[in-house]
Amino acid sequence: MKHWWSDGAFRAIVRNAAYLGSSNVVSALLGLLALACAGRGMSPALFGTLVVVQAYAKSVSDIAKFQTWQFVVQFGTPALARKDINRFRDVTGFSFGLDLASGGVALVAGMVLLPFLGHAIGLDPADFWWALGYCTLIPTLTAATPTGILRSIDRFDLIAVQQAITPLLRAIGSVIAFFGDLGFPGFIATWYVSSLVGDAVLWLFAMRELRRQNIHHALRPGLFRPARRISGAWDFVWTTNFAHSIWSARNAGSNVLVGIMLGPAAAGLFKVALTLFDAASTPASLMQKSFYPEIMRLDPASTRPWKLGVRSAMLAGGLGVLVALLVIVAGKPLIASVFGQQYLEAYSLLQVMSAALVVSMAGFPLESLLYIARRQRAALVAQALAAVTYALLLVGLTHYMGIMGAAIAYFAGQCLEAIFSLIPTVAAFRKRHTLSHFAPEEAPAVSAEPAWQKFPAATLARLFDAVNVDDIVDAHVALPDPIVLACPEGTLRQCYAVCLQFWEDGFAREDLQRLVEKLLRNDWLSAEERLQYKDIRARYKHLRFAQRLYSKRHKSSYVFDLTTRVLGHLQDAFRSGRRSRIVRHGLTLRLLLSKPVWSMVQRTMEQTLLDSEPGLIAFQKQEMLHLKQAMARTTFAGEEFHMVRKIVSMQVSYYDTLRSLDPNDHHAYRMSRFLAAINGLMGLRHDEMVAESLSGRYHYGTPVPMTKETRSSLETLVGRYPV
């Protein structure tokens, strides 16, 4: 471990965690003092009510909360490193605007829903107005911009100071409420004022640091204008918002669920166990807060951030083992002395939950590594799967096992989240060569020049002709030898640009809307209109392949992909005359072609971040390996056959694009025509499989052998391809 300390980034993570830890130790002790006063100064039922009121406000704010601190770190830290102050202003202005908007929405929603949910969460009518007043704290709970600013500027010391203010004020107020016998009103007022003052101090620290850094007008709120200049802004903030909402449901929402299932007293017990669990896992949370900004300064294509993650996980995991043993030994006397004998049942819960400490602490780098790899959606899916499973386990186990079931469900939820996050992290590490430093990249600068190259009509006509014959069998074309994979990044950019122009200039949105509306009116399309519809769908498919080939993520935009698929479903529906499917898919397309959705899709297509030449080649090889593995089968079910054809079709589109850009590229022409022959043979066979399935002759999922001609051509392709 000695050489770990020679890494400046690792030392910075530990140093910043120590800054935060210096205040968190004091904060944890003060928090325990406040909870002890509340637990002893009120009955278990009233203490549970206080916990539920606080958890309700926090749950509402967490659900509405955009993780703007992560946005500022993700986009603002690289901007500061480049001394791009205008970019940093856009980031903080957009972040502040989101805080204001989400805080207002959350405040209204929390107050409106409380009368309907009050009884369900165990709130007595006498305490309703206190809870409603506490909801006015929600806007300050949703704001995270100042935390992101201080982390980007590397002022963890100020965050440490601020984190001690709220528990200090809460402890002082709780002591006064306890000795003054102020009861429930005194404690809830104390928690309210301490949170409000603590959040205000954080804003003051952030504004003071911005002035010291000579960054003026950084907190001028905005939404749509700065977002247009920050590529990927909306995608990132929505993804992290959903992820944090899921986290809220698993944590603060846990108390609410326990209160609903077992009552306020049980919620109070579970809160005591959770409080001690959170205090015990403080080292991991502190390291995470310092780990994320630090790795944002590193190149994800190198092994350094990944090694840093492994070292940090090992350090945190080792601490987790020690802390778990300490919790088991000291937990019971601590609960008895701090909260009182009536809360000793929480120790049994804590014994079960302490096993999750090692898992949660060792797994803390996973989410940050997924973010640096721009796999935030994978992190969201992992958290969603774990949270849904946890919620189901929580409801089910508390129903059959009581409060102990909640502890077992919590342990299972922590383990599942670690497993679900580890899988995409390992996959991202294996594909790290496709990543680039400081992405997401800048949006194109506003100038008189277009962001993407425009091509003459002759180039688009060649591409149109190539797409029209991408499934025509030409048995006289042989594969080139050798197959060349090189694609200079200038050519790669031209490929995407011409595919984008092929889609944008090829038809008008109103023309497609007219065809859809005609089908919805139960009017049949003429032969010319059917050809027009087929042409539009082909342009969608070609751009979707382009996104999968050339983009960094090698995936198509979700809404664009959905539109392309619905276009295919609608075409199948009107070909087969199935009215119900025509209506269903037609109405879906009506929504997808509406002006707001269309504008959003167009912006997404134009802001696509492209991969590098090595990334494209690696993706192509991976696709061919999948094809080679598939060819080991002797028979193919309908879906398996279709997946093989999709790989071939994407390769056809790639070489169609290359030969359209350069009509003298004989290598691209031969690849295109050879692949088109396979595509045509497979297309004819797939049409037969679909028709036979619709007629009831055999099920689409029934495995069938591939024709000898198709198999021979595919085996030749994978045999020659330089994987």
HELIX and SHEET records of a PDB file:
HELIX    1   1 LYS A    2  SER A    6  5                                   5    
HELIX    2   2 GLY A    8  GLY A   41  1                                  34    
HELIX    3   3 PRO A   44  ALA A   64  1                                  21    
HELIX    4   4 THR A   68  PHE A   71  1                                   4    
HELIX    5   5 VAL A   72  GLY A   76  3                                   5    
HELIX    6   6 THR A   77  ALA A   81  1                                   5    
HELIX    7   7 ILE A   85  LEU A  117  1                                  33    
HELIX    8   8 PRO A  125  ASP A  127  5                                   3    
HELIX    9   9 PHE A  128  TYR A  134  1                                   7    
HELIX   10  10 CYS A  135  LEU A  137  5                                   3    
HELIX   11  11 ILE A  138  THR A  142  1                                   5    
HELIX   12  12 THR A  145  SER A  152  1                                   8    
HELIX   13  13 PHE A  156  PHE A  179  1                                  24    
HELIX   14  14 GLY A  183  ARG A  212  1                                  30    
HELIX   15  15 PHE A  224  ARG A  228  1                                   5    
HELIX   16  16 ALA A  233  ARG A  250  1                                  18    
HELIX   17  17 ALA A  252  LEU A  262  1                                  11    
HELIX   18  18 PRO A  264  ALA A  280  1                                  17    
HELIX   19  19 THR A  282  ILE A  295  1                                  14    
HELIX   20  20 ARG A  304  VAL A  338  1                                  35    
HELIX   21  21 GLN A  341  TYR A  343  5                                   3    
HELIX   22  22 GLU A  345  ALA A  362  1                                  18    
HELIX   23  23 PRO A  365  ILE A  372  1                                   8    
HELIX   24  24 GLN A  376  MET A  401  1                                  26    
HELIX   25  25 ILE A  403  ARG A  430  1                                  28    
HELIX   26  26 ARG A  432  THR A  434  5                                   3    
HELIX   27  27 ALA A  457  ASN A  468  1                                  12    
HELIX   28  28 GLU A  489  GLU A  504  1                                  16    
HELIX   29  29 ARG A  509  LEU A  520  1                                  12    
HELIX   30  30 ALA A  527  TYR A  550  1                                  24    
HELIX   31  31 TYR A  558  SER A  576  1                                  19    
HELIX   32  32 ARG A  579  LEU A  592  1                                  14    
HELIX   33  33 LYS A  595  GLU A  606  1                                  12    
HELIX   34  34 GLU A  613  ALA A  630  1                                  18    
HELIX   35  35 GLY A  638  LEU A  661  1                                  24    
HELIX   36  36 HIS A  666  SER A  695  1                                  30    
HELIX   37  37 LYS A  708  ARG A  720  1                                  13    
SHEET    1   A 2 THR A 635  PHE A 636  0                                        
SHEET    2   A 2 VAL A 704  PRO A 705 -1                                        
END                                                                             
